[in-house]
Amino acid sequence: MPELRQNLLTREWVIIAKERARRPEEFKSKKEKKELPEYKKECPFCPGNEKMTPYESFTIQEKKGWKVRVIPNKFPALASEGKRDRHIEGIHRFMSGVGIHEVIIESPLHNLTTALMPVEDVRNILVAYRERYLKILKDERIEMIIIFKNHGESAGTSLEHPHSQLIGTPLVPTMIRYRNEEAMRYFDDTGECVGCKIIKEELTARKRIVWESEYFVAFIPYGAYSPFHTWLFPRRHVSSFGSILDKELEDLASVLKTVLAKLYHGLDDPDFNYCIRSIPSDIGQMDYLHWYISIIPRLTRTAGFELGSGMFINTSVPEESAGFLREMNIPY
């Protein structure tokens, strides 16, 4: 029989369609494999083509050349120049579309993906994330910073070269506000951070753990919205990604690479999105908020029921998916 499960972090209900559930290996990507070159002369992100992109806002260099570059998005969702103005005209509210939109070019190699990178290269990406996050926090116009990666066509990527993005918005999106309010409500009721509570419960049950390290726990949540939806939580209670310590960042690089490699080898390089869920910039450290990374493989499509109800149907069983990834051996 199907099961309705509640995602404690968001209070949303998910249908776990057990009778329709597919075996974990049946979710393997069926997309046609493309052999990509290490360098593509027309790619604006490849070495030697730096003049095809805007100025660098951050870079990590070594003797042989750059390792990571951060540049303004050539076609930004929000404009970096201007003031944050809010307007009301009758029932209509609008704001000036100011903000920050940057691209993190993750590697000089055109054909590399995070799952196959050396851990040191993944660490460099995280260093770039943290440095830009902390810098943009100082911009008084910015209230929310979202760091995310789109990998593959169905995940929304438009360029093959490995990259991720950062957008700083002049307001806190409604979904983020709602989640923060639910976390506050849980803390008011229990005196405990909901993220910390979830980590404790998952480590006790051990049914949905994918990988764990000294500082991080990776697991598929009890009420996962979609197949192989995975969370990476820091063990230490901290609200802001910008507060990650150097030793935690080193550890996270290994954990992120490992989880993505398990997905890569177990599901034949599926398209995916990941995002860093952190506090709004003007809140500061809070007892009720816990930052984390959400990885969402694009293995199914959102259809009419999800759009009409806001409730997801998950055609996999989280415990089975976690067990599949946990047992997946990956080459290093």
Secondary structure by P-SEA (a helix, b strand, c coil): cbbbbbcccccbbbbccccccccccccccccccccccccccccccccccccccccccccccccccccbbbbccccccccccccbbbbbccccccccbbbbbbbbbcccccccccccccaaaaaaaaaaaaaaaaaacccccccbbbbbccccccccccccccccbbbbbccccaaaaaaaaaaaaaaaaccccaaaaaaaaaaaaccccccccccbbbbbccccccccbbbbbbcccccccccccaaaaaaaaaaaaaaaaaaaaacccccbbbbbbbcccccccccccccbbbbbbcccccccccccccbbbbcccaaaaaaaaaaccccc
